[in-house]
């Protein structure tokens, strides 16, 4: 039996979004993988300085300053760059099926990612990530100090769409450009389609219209006159195999 910390968030569309929070073990494993990649980058930088440029960071003030800047950029910029540009996933997190999101379930921004990673200096104390691990264990949403400061969460990626989501077999995937549709938006669509039968007619129409109105402009090739629920079903069918 597997015990998981789950969190339910009400999205602006009025559709509950259930997230599975990552625990200490999976986050620590992800961090180790990322540290390996960061170490490789730093070693490559050191080799460039020593053999490419011909200076030793230990004997040259300029080289030492360059090394210090490079170390900071790798230590801090690595996570920020991947979290902002890769939907909250560093290579380590991606390999373990984890992702950083804001507490609302929305994607992280540069500001939130920058804050959570600057505060990592506190989480890493006293050198063994003890503060961060204790914080994850004792907080209700499994947040380290950086997450608390930035208002972020680390969640497990859903491995597949909920089995109860029904899309008619007659609905075929479309030749649409859906690259602008993110995972959190797809989750909202899936949650609505799974629960639409339980909604009152007025609420069902309104939520479908809000979702379709927000997502249709992001889909290249979508027909504007198509019904809202049909559009959402076709969007789901098109994206189903891509996450």
N, C-alpha and C positions, 0 to 999 in steps of 0.2 A: 504494500500500500504506500502511495506517495502523498506526502502532505505538502501543500503549496500555499503560499500567501497570496490571496487574491484581493483585488481592489476593483470596485465598480465605480465608474465615473459617468455622470450624466453629461453627454455632449451637448453643444449648442443646438443640435437638431432635435434634441429630446430623446435620443436613442441611447440606452445604457451601454457603456463600453466596459467590458470586463478585461482587466489586465492581470497577468501573473507576475508577481514581484520576484526578482532574482535574489537569491540568498548569498551568504558569505562564500560558500564553496565555489559556486559557478563564477562569481565575480573575482575571486582570488585567482582562479585558473585563467580567466580572461586577462587579468593584469599580468600574470607571469608570461603569457604569450606575447603581450604587447611589450613587456620589458625586454624580451629576447629581440624583437624587431628594433626597438630603440637602441639596444646595445650594438646591434649590427650597424645601424646608421652611424652611431658615435665612433665605432671602430673605423668605419670607412672614412669618416671625417678626419680622424687622427692620422690615418695613412696618407690622406691627401695632403695634410699639413706637413707631415714629416718627409714624405718621398716625392709628392707632387710639387709642393711649394719649396721644400727644402728647409723648413724651420721646425724647431722643437718647441712645443708649447711650454715645456719646463724650463727653457733657457731664454726665450724671447718674450719680452713684455707684450709686444703687439700680438704675437701668436697666442699667448696665454689669454689675452683679452678676447681674441677671435674664438678661441676654444670655449671660453666661458659663455659667450653669446650663443655659440652653436649648441652648447649643452642645454642652455635654457630653452632655446627654440625647439630642440628635440624633445626635451622633458615636458614642456608645456604645450608647444604648438602641435605636436603629433596628435594628441587626443582632441584638441580643439578642431583641427583641420578635418579629421575623420568624422567626428561627431556632427559637424556642421554640413560637410559635403557628402557624407554617406549615411544620412538619415539616422544619426545617433549611434552608428556602429564603427568602432575601431576594428582592426583585423582580429584581435583577440575576442572581442564581443561577438563579431560575426561568426567566428568559428564555434562559439558556444551558444549561439542562438539568443544573444542578448542585445538590448538596444536602450539608449538613453532617451527619455522623453521628459517634457515638462509635466508638472503635477496635474494639469488639465488633460493630459494625453496628447497634446500638440507636440510637434517636433521642436527640438532644442534650437535656439538661436545662437548667434555668435556670443552675445552678452551672457546668456545663461551658461553656455559651455565654458566661456572664459572664467567666470566666477567659480564654477565647480572644480575647475582644474587648478586655479591659483590656490584655492583652499586645500588642495591635495597636500600642500606643505604641512598643514596641521594633521591631516588624516594619516600621513606616513609616520608620524612620531610614534615611538622613540626610535624609528628606523626600521621597524618591522610591521608597519601598517596597523599597529595595535589600536590606536585611537579610531581609525576608520572601521576596523572590524567590530570593535565594541559598539560603536555608534550604529552600525547596521543591525546588530543583534538586539539592541535595546529600543530602537525606534519602531514605531508602529508600521511605517512604510519601508522598512529596510533601507534607510538613508544614512549615508556617511555624512560627515560634517559639511563637506562640499555640496552635497545634494540638498541639505537643509538650507544652506545659504543661497543656493541658486534656484531652489524650488523645482528640483528635478527628481526623477525616479529612474531606476534601472529595471527593465522588465524583460521577461522571456518573450521571444517572438512566437506568435502562434504558428505552429508547424503546418496547419492546414485550416481551411475554412470550416466553421462549425457544421457538423454533419446534418443538423436540422435545417440548414438553409436550402430551400427548394427553388430551383430554376427549371422551368419547363424544358423538357428535352427538345422541344421545337425551337428554343432560343439558341441561336448559333453565335459563336464568337465572331466579332466583326473586324474588318481591316481598319481599325481605328488606331490613332496614335494616343496611347494612354500613359505615356511616360511621365506626365505631370501629375498623375494620381498616386498619392502616397499610401503607405500601409494603413495609417490611422483613418484615412478617408474610406479606404476599402473596408475596414472593420466596421465603420458606421453604416455603410451600405449593407454589408452582410447581416449586421444586427437588425437593421430595419426589415430586411426581407424575411429574416427568421421569425420576427415577431409581428409582422403586419396583420396576420390573421386575428391577433388578440386586440388590435387597436380599434377604437371607434372609427366609423367611416370618415368623419370630418378630420380627425387627427391623422388618420392614415393618408388622406389626400394632401393635407398640409405638410406633413413631414416628407412625403415623396416629392412634393413640389420644391421644398427648401433644399433637399439633397440634390435633386436634379438641377435646380437652378444654380447651385454652387459649383457642381462638377461638370455640367455640360460644356461650359466655356473652356474647360481644360482638356477636352477630348477632341482631337482632330478628326474630322470626318463625321461627327455625330449630327443627326438630323434634328433641327430645332423643333420641328412640329411633332416629333415622336412623343407618345405618351410617357409620363414621368416614370411609372413603374416599369414599363417595357425597357426604357433607356437604362434604368438601374440594373435590371436583369441582364441585359446585353453587356453592360459594363462589367458586371461580375463574371459573366461567362468568358469575356475577353481577357480579364486579368487573372482568372482562376489559377492558371498554371505558371504564373510569373512570380509568386512570392513563396 
